[in-house]
Amino acid sequence: MRIAVVTNDFPPRIGGINDYVHQLVRRLPAGSVTVIASTYRGAAEFDRDYPQEVVRLNTEMMLPVPGVRQEVHALLRARRPDVVLFGALWPLGHMGPGIRTKLDIAYGGFSHGLELTGALVPGVLRHIGRHASLLTAVSDWARRKLEPAFGWTGRMPLLPSGIDTAHFHSGVSDQVVRERHALGDAPVVCCVSRLVARKGQDMLIRAWPAVRAAVPRARLLIVGDGPYAGTLHALARAQGVASDVMFTGAVPYAELPSYFRAGDVFAMPCRARWFGFDIEALGAVFLQAAGVGRPVVAGASGGAPEAVRPGETGLVVDPESPGAIARELVALLSDAERRERMGAAGAAWVHDAWSWDVMTTRLQMYLQQALGASPDA
């Protein structure tokens, strides 16, 4: 089966959707996919060793406008794939019906969090869904929100984020990270994510005075960068915990497992914002943290609770309550045996059911079913 993937979200650009598309595509049979992507610094070096063909349009942001449509249609005419998949269905998925009617090529794609915003505007997503062959959702919560908006009630299969089990595993060492950030043997809570208000790093900082009072040597390791960085630095100073909060900035993907492992507990109390326009559809970081054997604390928001087995692999908390967050963090930091038990259970769960190999096999099955192809096609 020949596949074309049209996407703005692709490495070397960093982000959850970029990694999602990359991990699925690179595991499909080598040479079976053409990725049509926007460009980004470092793209030529990345593309050179990629196992699939990558064609970059001369723009950092593709939109479904006439010029982009013409370029994409020309590339598709030349390659004649069996199906076109959009790395994120909104907004590029609006090109799908034209690809179906003008080129007679089936189309589909992956939904994430951004489509949930489109679902709040009547009719915006229905145009994409009308002639699509395959639309996927990353969580059951997201599926319930999106199916009516796409006009696909009862038809959207689940294709959540996976983890790279060769990269995220319990044998990863945290020694370099602890030395780099002078953490020593202090109890550490780690949060890895883009620094934006939805992720809840501010609530961790607000909870930290209570955590420090109960666990005096505890440190908070905030990994990532983003527009909320200045606000978070100021908040740490205002809360009197600046010396306890380590901001690492952006970290290379290859080093992320060690950062996850450096936290005795992983916490991201994500929450909904802007009346539900800004919300977590799942949260791949919870899976990555579990993959290295750490218990996770997730916000009770959107699809995030689906990445946790409450009481078994981690906990789900009220993301608007610093007191509730502090209580759960203190309880975990004070009970090494419980942390070990949860971490081991989480690693076993995600390595068994949430690997990218599992998700890629699932995608291939969905495509075969949607296009009526034989398993060997």
TAQUI-V621493 format. One record per backbone hydrogen bond with DSSP energy under -0.5 kcal/mol. NH is the residue of the N-H (numbers start at 1). CO is the residue of the C=O. If there is no record, write none. Layout:
BEGIN
nh->[NH | NH]
co->[CO | CO]
END
This chain:
BEGIN
nh->[3 | 4 | 5 | 6 | 6 | 7 | 7 | 10 | 13 | 19 | 20 | 21 | 22 | 23 | 24 | 25 | 26 | 27 | 27 | 28 | 28 | 31 | 32 | 34 | 35 | 35 | 36 | 36 | 37 | 37 | 38 | 39 | 39 | 43 | 46 | 47 | 48 | 49 | 49 | 50 | 53 | 55 | 57 | 59 | 65 | 69 | 70 | 71 | 72 | 73 | 74 | 75 | 76 | 77 | 78 | 79 | 80 | 82 | 83 | 84 | 85 | 86 | 87 | 87 | 89 | 93 | 94 | 95 | 96 | 99 | 100 | 101 | 102 | 103 | 103 | 104 | 105 | 106 | 108 | 109 | 110 | 111 | 116 | 117 | 117 | 118 | 119 | 120 | 120 | 121 | 122 | 124 | 127 | 128 | 129 | 130 | 132 | 133 | 134 | 136 | 137 | 143 | 144 | 145 | 146 | 147 | 149 | 150 | 151 | 152 | 155 | 156 | 157 | 157 | 159 | 163 | 165 | 167 | 168 | 169 | 172 | 178 | 179 | 180 | 181 | 182 | 183 | 184 | 186 | 189 | 190 | 191 | 193 | 193 | 195 | 196 | 199 | 200 | 204 | 205 | 206 | 207 | 208 | 208 | 209 | 210 | 211 | 212 | 213 | 214 | 215 | 218 | 219 | 220 | 221 | 221 | 222 | 222 | 223 | 223 | 224 | 228 | 229 | 232 | 233 | 234 | 235 | 236 | 237 | 238 | 239 | 240 | 241 | 242 | 244 | 245 | 245 | 246 | 246 | 247 | 248 | 248 | 249 | 249 | 255 | 256 | 256 | 258 | 259 | 260 | 261 | 262 | 263 | 263 | 264 | 265 | 266 | 267 | 268 | 270 | 271 | 273 | 276 | 277 | 278 | 279 | 281 | 286 | 287 | 288 | 289 | 290 | 291 | 292 | 292 | 293 | 294 | 295 | 296 | 297 | 298 | 299 | 300 | 301 | 303 | 304 | 304 | 306 | 307 | 308 | 310 | 311 | 312 | 313 | 314 | 315 | 317 | 319 | 321 | 322 | 325 | 326 | 327 | 328 | 329 | 330 | 331 | 332 | 333 | 334 | 335 | 339 | 340 | 341 | 342 | 343 | 344 | 345 | 346 | 347 | 348 | 349 | 350 | 351 | 352 | 353 | 354 | 356 | 359 | 360 | 361 | 362 | 363 | 364 | 365 | 366 | 367 | 368 | 369 | 370 | 371 | 372 | 373 | 377]
co->[32 | 83 | 34 | 4 | 85 | 5 | 36 | 8 | 10 | 15 | 16 | 17 | 18 | 19 | 20 | 21 | 22 | 23 | 24 | 24 | 25 | 51 | 29 | 3 | 33 | 53 | 5 | 34 | 35 | 55 | 7 | 57 | 59 | 40 | 42 | 43 | 44 | 45 | 46 | 47 | 33 | 35 | 37 | 57 | 63 | 65 | 66 | 67 | 68 | 69 | 70 | 71 | 72 | 73 | 74 | 75 | 76 | 2 | 2 | 106 | 4 | 108 | 6 | 85 | 110 | 89 | 91 | 92 | 93 | 95 | 96 | 97 | 98 | 98 | 99 | 100 | 99 | 82 | 84 | 134 | 86 | 136 | 113 | 113 | 114 | 114 | 115 | 116 | 117 | 118 | 120 | 121 | 123 | 125 | 125 | 126 | 129 | 107 | 107 | 109 | 157 | 139 | 140 | 141 | 142 | 143 | 145 | 146 | 147 | 147 | 152 | 152 | 135 | 155 | 137 | 354 | 163 | 164 | 164 | 167 | 169 | 174 | 175 | 176 | 177 | 179 | 178 | 178 | 183 | 219 | 265 | 221 | 191 | 223 | 225 | 194 | 196 | 197 | 200 | 201 | 202 | 203 | 204 | 205 | 205 | 207 | 207 | 208 | 209 | 210 | 211 | 215 | 187 | 244 | 189 | 219 | 220 | 246 | 191 | 221 | 249 | 195 | 226 | 228 | 229 | 230 | 231 | 232 | 233 | 234 | 235 | 237 | 236 | 236 | 241 | 241 | 242 | 220 | 244 | 245 | 222 | 246 | 222 | 224 | 252 | 252 | 253 | 255 | 255 | 256 | 257 | 258 | 259 | 260 | 188 | 188 | 295 | 190 | 297 | 268 | 198 | 278 | 273 | 274 | 273 | 277 | 279 | 283 | 283 | 284 | 285 | 286 | 287 | 288 | 289 | 290 | 289 | 264 | 313 | 266 | 315 | 268 | 317 | 299 | 280 | 280 | 301 | 303 | 304 | 305 | 308 | 314 | 309 | 309 | 309 | 296 | 298 | 317 | 318 | 320 | 321 | 322 | 323 | 324 | 325 | 326 | 327 | 328 | 329 | 330 | 332 | 335 | 336 | 337 | 338 | 339 | 340 | 341 | 342 | 343 | 344 | 345 | 346 | 347 | 348 | 349 | 350 | 163 | 355 | 356 | 357 | 358 | 359 | 360 | 361 | 362 | 363 | 364 | 365 | 366 | 367 | 368 | 368 | 374]
END
